[in-house]
Amino acid sequence: MATTVPEPPKIDWRRPEDSGNGGWRNLVPADGDLLVRQDYSPPPSSTAIWVVLFAVTMMFAAFTSALFVRKGSSLDWQSFKLPSILYLNTLVLMVSSITLEIARRRIATYMGSAIKTKSETPARWLDATLFLGLLFIIGQYFAWLRLRSEGLYLATNPSSSFFYLLTAVHALHVLGGLAGLIYVMRKLNQSRLRRNQLVAAARYWHFMGILWLYLLVVLWMKL
Protein backbone atom coordinates (compact mmCIF):
# COMPACT_ATOMS: atom_id res chain seq x y z
CA MET A 1 0.00 0.00 0.00
CA ALA A 2 1.50 3.34 -1.06
CA THR A 3 2.09 6.03 1.59
CA THR A 4 1.45 9.65 0.74
CA VAL A 5 4.02 12.05 2.15
CA PRO A 6 2.61 15.57 2.67
CA GLU A 7 4.43 18.35 0.90
CA PRO A 8 6.47 20.52 3.35
CA PRO A 9 5.21 24.08 3.83
CA LYS A 10 6.69 26.70 1.57
CA ILE A 11 8.78 29.39 3.20
CA ASP A 12 8.92 32.91 1.85
CA TRP A 13 12.62 33.85 1.81
CA ARG A 14 12.09 37.39 0.55
CA ARG A 15 14.31 40.22 1.73
CA PRO A 16 13.10 42.29 4.73
CA GLU A 17 12.30 45.33 2.60
CA ASP A 18 10.15 43.17 0.30
CA SER A 19 8.29 41.20 2.95
CA GLY A 20 7.50 44.16 5.24
CA ASN A 21 7.26 41.84 8.27
CA GLY A 22 10.09 43.16 10.42
CA GLY A 23 13.34 41.75 9.05
CA TRP A 24 15.19 38.47 8.82
CA ARG A 25 13.93 37.25 12.17
CA ASN A 26 10.34 36.94 10.90
CA LEU A 27 10.25 34.20 8.29
CA VAL A 28 6.60 33.71 7.41
CA PRO A 29 5.17 30.61 5.67
CA ALA A 30 3.61 31.42 2.29
CA ASP A 31 0.25 30.03 3.42
CA GLY A 32 0.03 31.46 6.93
CA ASP A 33 1.13 33.96 9.56
CA LEU A 34 3.82 32.52 11.81
CA LEU A 35 3.60 35.45 14.25
CA VAL A 36 0.04 34.47 15.22
CA ARG A 37 1.28 31.15 16.56
CA GLN A 38 4.32 32.50 18.39
CA ASP A 39 4.31 33.26 22.11
CA TYR A 40 4.29 36.95 23.01
CA SER A 41 7.72 38.25 23.98
CA PRO A 42 7.69 41.41 26.15
CA PRO A 43 10.22 44.18 25.46
CA PRO A 44 13.57 43.75 27.29
CA SER A 45 13.06 46.97 29.26
CA SER A 46 9.70 45.71 30.55
CA THR A 47 11.23 42.47 31.79
CA ALA A 48 14.29 44.19 33.24
CA ILE A 49 12.29 46.69 35.30
CA TRP A 50 10.33 43.91 37.02
CA VAL A 51 13.59 42.15 37.88
CA VAL A 52 14.97 45.40 39.31
CA LEU A 53 11.83 46.07 41.36
CA PHE A 54 11.87 42.54 42.74
CA ALA A 55 15.53 42.86 43.76
CA VAL A 56 14.92 46.23 45.44
CA THR A 57 11.89 44.83 47.27
CA MET A 58 13.88 41.89 48.63
CA MET A 59 16.71 44.17 49.75
CA PHE A 60 14.48 46.53 51.72
CA ALA A 61 12.51 43.61 53.13
CA ALA A 62 15.81 42.27 54.49
CA PHE A 63 16.73 45.68 55.94
CA THR A 64 13.39 46.15 57.69
CA SER A 65 13.39 42.58 58.98
CA ALA A 66 16.81 43.22 60.50
CA LEU A 67 15.43 46.39 62.10
CA PHE A 68 12.57 44.47 63.72
CA VAL A 69 14.88 41.76 65.04
CA ARG A 70 17.51 44.23 66.29
CA LYS A 71 14.99 46.33 68.20
CA GLY A 72 13.29 43.31 69.72
CA SER A 73 16.52 41.79 70.99
CA SER A 74 18.38 44.88 72.26
CA LEU A 75 18.34 46.86 75.47
CA ASP A 76 20.21 49.87 74.06
CA TRP A 77 17.60 50.97 71.53
CA GLN A 78 17.11 54.74 71.69
CA SER A 79 13.86 56.05 70.21
CA PHE A 80 13.73 59.55 68.75
CA LYS A 81 11.26 61.75 66.95
CA LEU A 82 11.45 61.77 63.18
CA PRO A 83 12.39 65.13 61.60
CA SER A 84 9.20 66.88 60.54
CA ILE A 85 10.65 67.65 57.12
CA LEU A 86 10.19 63.98 56.21
CA TYR A 87 6.46 64.55 55.89
CA LEU A 88 7.02 67.45 53.51
CA ASN A 89 9.42 65.29 51.54
CA THR A 90 6.71 62.64 51.30
CA LEU A 91 4.27 65.15 49.84
CA VAL A 92 6.89 66.28 47.30
CA LEU A 93 7.51 62.70 46.17
CA MET A 94 3.78 61.98 45.84
CA VAL A 95 3.26 65.10 43.74
CA SER A 96 6.17 64.05 41.50
CA SER A 97 4.32 60.81 40.73
CA ILE A 98 1.31 62.86 39.65
CA THR A 99 3.37 65.07 37.36
CA LEU A 100 5.06 62.02 35.86
CA GLU A 101 1.72 60.37 35.17
CA ILE A 102 0.52 63.54 33.47
CA ALA A 103 3.72 63.56 31.42
CA ARG A 104 3.26 59.91 30.44
CA ARG A 105 -0.27 60.49 29.19
CA ARG A 106 0.61 63.67 27.32
CA ILE A 107 3.67 62.11 25.74
CA ALA A 108 1.51 59.26 24.43
CA THR A 109 -0.83 61.81 22.85
CA TYR A 110 2.06 63.91 21.56
CA MET A 111 3.91 61.00 19.96
CA GLY A 112 0.72 59.75 18.34
CA SER A 113 -0.08 63.12 16.81
CA ALA A 114 0.71 63.65 13.16
CA ILE A 115 1.43 67.37 13.66
CA LYS A 116 3.78 68.32 16.49
CA THR A 117 4.52 71.83 17.72
CA LYS A 118 6.86 73.04 20.44
CA SER A 119 3.95 74.51 22.37
CA GLU A 120 2.43 71.05 22.70
CA THR A 121 5.53 69.29 23.94
CA PRO A 122 4.96 67.59 27.31
CA ALA A 123 8.62 67.92 28.34
CA ARG A 124 7.73 70.54 30.96
CA TRP A 125 5.93 67.86 33.00
CA LEU A 126 9.08 65.75 32.96
CA ASP A 127 11.02 68.84 34.01
CA ALA A 128 8.61 69.28 36.93
CA THR A 129 9.06 65.64 37.95
CA LEU A 130 12.83 65.98 37.79
CA PHE A 131 12.74 69.15 39.89
CA LEU A 132 10.51 67.55 42.53
CA GLY A 133 12.77 64.51 42.67
CA LEU A 134 15.79 66.69 43.31
CA LEU A 135 13.80 68.62 45.91
CA PHE A 136 13.07 65.33 47.68
CA ILE A 137 16.79 64.48 47.81
CA ILE A 138 17.59 67.92 49.20
CA GLY A 139 14.86 67.51 51.80
CA GLN A 140 16.34 64.19 52.89
CA TYR A 141 19.70 65.87 53.31
CA PHE A 142 18.14 68.46 55.61
CA ALA A 143 16.58 65.63 57.63
CA TRP A 144 20.04 64.15 58.14
CA LEU A 145 21.37 67.54 59.18
CA ARG A 146 18.55 67.81 61.73
CA LEU A 147 19.55 64.51 63.32
CA ARG A 148 23.19 65.56 63.39
CA SER A 149 22.22 68.76 65.21
CA GLU A 150 20.57 66.57 67.86
CA GLY A 151 23.75 64.51 68.30
CA LEU A 152 22.42 61.49 66.40
CA TYR A 153 25.00 60.12 63.98
CA LEU A 154 25.32 56.89 62.05
CA ALA A 155 27.12 55.10 64.89
CA THR A 156 25.36 56.80 67.81
CA ASN A 157 22.68 54.16 68.32
CA PRO A 158 21.21 51.20 66.41
CA SER A 159 18.06 53.24 65.82
CA SER A 160 19.91 56.13 64.18
CA SER A 161 22.01 53.65 62.20
CA PHE A 162 18.90 52.13 60.66
CA PHE A 163 17.46 55.56 59.94
CA TYR A 164 20.53 56.67 58.00
CA LEU A 165 20.80 53.31 56.24
CA LEU A 166 17.19 53.10 55.04
CA THR A 167 16.84 56.73 54.01
CA ALA A 168 20.25 56.90 52.32
CA VAL A 169 19.79 53.69 50.31
CA HIS A 170 16.33 54.84 49.25
CA ALA A 171 17.76 58.23 48.21
CA LEU A 172 20.35 56.46 46.06
CA HIS A 173 17.57 54.56 44.30
CA VAL A 174 15.69 57.82 43.76
CA LEU A 175 18.82 59.21 42.12
CA GLY A 176 18.75 56.19 39.84
CA GLY A 177 15.16 57.07 38.97
CA LEU A 178 16.23 60.63 38.18
CA ALA A 179 18.87 59.26 35.82
CA GLY A 180 16.14 57.25 34.10
CA LEU A 181 14.01 60.38 33.71
CA ILE A 182 16.94 62.27 32.17
CA TYR A 183 17.38 59.40 29.71
CA VAL A 184 13.68 59.57 28.80
CA MET A 185 13.89 63.35 28.30
CA ARG A 186 16.89 62.96 26.02
CA LYS A 187 15.13 60.33 23.91
CA LEU A 188 12.02 62.50 23.74
CA ASN A 189 14.02 65.49 22.51
CA GLN A 190 15.55 63.27 19.82
CA SER A 191 12.08 61.90 18.88
CA ARG A 192 13.42 58.40 19.55
CA LEU A 193 11.50 57.61 22.72
CA ARG A 194 9.80 54.22 22.85
CA ARG A 195 6.65 53.58 24.81
CA ASN A 196 8.16 50.71 26.81
CA GLN A 197 11.06 52.95 27.91
CA LEU A 198 8.69 55.56 29.29
CA VAL A 199 6.52 52.92 30.98
CA ALA A 200 9.56 51.32 32.63
CA ALA A 201 10.78 54.68 33.97
CA ALA A 202 7.29 55.52 35.26
CA ARG A 203 6.89 52.15 37.00
CA TYR A 204 10.23 52.55 38.75
CA TRP A 205 9.43 56.09 39.89
CA HIS A 206 5.98 55.19 41.21
CA PHE A 207 7.53 52.24 43.02
CA MET A 208 9.99 54.58 44.73
CA GLY A 209 7.04 56.57 46.06
CA ILE A 210 5.27 53.48 47.38
CA LEU A 211 8.51 52.21 48.91
CA TRP A 212 9.07 55.51 50.70
CA LEU A 213 5.57 55.40 52.21
CA TYR A 214 6.35 51.93 53.52
CA LEU A 215 9.69 53.05 54.97
CA LEU A 216 8.13 56.11 56.58
CA VAL A 217 5.54 53.97 58.35
CA VAL A 218 8.22 51.55 59.53
CA LEU A 219 10.44 54.36 60.82
CA TRP A 220 7.52 56.07 62.54
CA MET A 221 6.43 52.87 64.29
CA LYS A 222 9.86 51.50 65.23
CA LEU A 223 11.98 54.56 65.91
JODA-V197689 format. One record per helix or strand. SS is the DSSP state (@ for helix, = for strand). FROM is the first residue (numbers start at 0). TO is the last residue. Records with the same first field share a line. If there is no record, write none. Layout:
SS: FROM-TO ; FROM-TO
This chain:
=: 10-10 ; 28-28
@: 15-18 ; 33-36 ; 43-71 ; 84-111 ; 117-119 ; 122-148 ; 157-188 ; 194-221
